[in-house]
Amino acid sequence: MKHIVLIGDGMADYPIKELGDKTVLEAADTPHMDRMALEGINGLATNVPDGMPAGSDVANMSVLGYDPAKHYSGRAPLEAASMGIELDKNDVAFRCNLITIENGDILDHSAGHISTEEASQLMQAIEDELGGDVHFYPGISYRHLMVAQFGADAVCTPPHDVVEEPALDHMPRGDSAEKLQELIRASWNILSEHPVNKKRIEEGKRPANSIWLWGQGYAPSMPSFEEMYGLKAAVISAVDLIKGLGICEGMDVIEVPGATGYLDTNYVGKAEYALESLKDHDIVFVHVEAPDEAGHMGSLEAKIQAVEDFDSKVVGTILEGIEKLSEECTVLVLPDHPTPIAVRTHTPDPVPFVIYPSFNRDADIVKTYSEDAATDGILSTVRGCDLIRTMLSL
Ligand SMILES: O=C(O)[C@@H](CO)OP(=O)(O)O
């Protein structure tokens, strides 16, 4: 038996007035996920344990089979694993966004989804000027890292949680706050004077005129997925968070050309590489960031497009492909967390999941794939970190 887990990051939403009080999942054209819901078994997954932050780090740790309450030690250490950054036991890894501040407000957590090529030039300038007892490492688009030996207990705020709010109201507080604030302030001059940003402004693009530090922590220690579940696992994603999570769990990372972590990602390629990976893996996790980015942008049009692309190009390709496999294969589809358009950030609400086909179980009464329909699912509500075991038990 093979298994495929398809994660539409941030796909779930709330009822939206413009959609006649439907959610994006209810209004978008999603024939493949609807067919799975009709012919499969459904339920709600709680991927964010009570009291924990509703981040993609916590939620995807659940989806990838681990209880965040036991294993979570911060977001950036997971990203560091993907970026090949060895963390000593006293190293504190911080996520270092390149953001846009305008008139003192955090305008954009992604600096207009700056290209990786432009961002790496800016991060090199930051390292040249501010590197020393801290070091900066370039990642994908606006997502970079800083490693320090201080600040593990600082109170830092994800920039995508406070878009259009004054930056000074959300600067790091508590442990080593002064040092962290000094680094952020020092970046303003370095970045605003940089030719990359001068060109971006000439081209009418948002400048990456500040770094923003958050998501810090120490290196995690986790048993491997194979030790936990007895399955050889692979993971596919464009973003270092998910690849790093997979690496920490002993999974193989499968790189897909054209995977961007954005609306223009290589959806079909991710599905095709996933099917191929089943030749030498028992389970593959496929993560698609696009719906989440659309939610953070507050763009209803972009989120509907991202969900429809996920359904037609990822889920559709997978459902067609498993028909040609020489052995049975179950498919689990779910978001990690909602990223509702209305709030432009993550919420901890339970998310709909569907397992297809239901080899040994009759299909339940659910007819379509959505937040509301899933409440009638035969699997009721399952702790996200128990979902893999639930799927394996069917
Ligand atoms: O990568 C990030 O900074 C965040 C916000 O876009 O992504 P996610 O919501 O998936 O954690």
The ligand as an ORCA input file, in Angstrom:
! r2SCAN-3c Opt
* xyz 0 1
  O       6.796     31.809      4.793
  C       6.239     32.677      5.506
  O       6.806     33.663      5.981
  C       4.812     32.474      5.875
  C       3.937     33.643      5.496
  O       3.802     33.749      4.150
  O       4.363     31.312      5.216
  P       3.483     30.321      6.052
  O       2.234     31.087      6.279
  O       3.297     29.113      5.202
  O       4.199     30.058      7.316
*
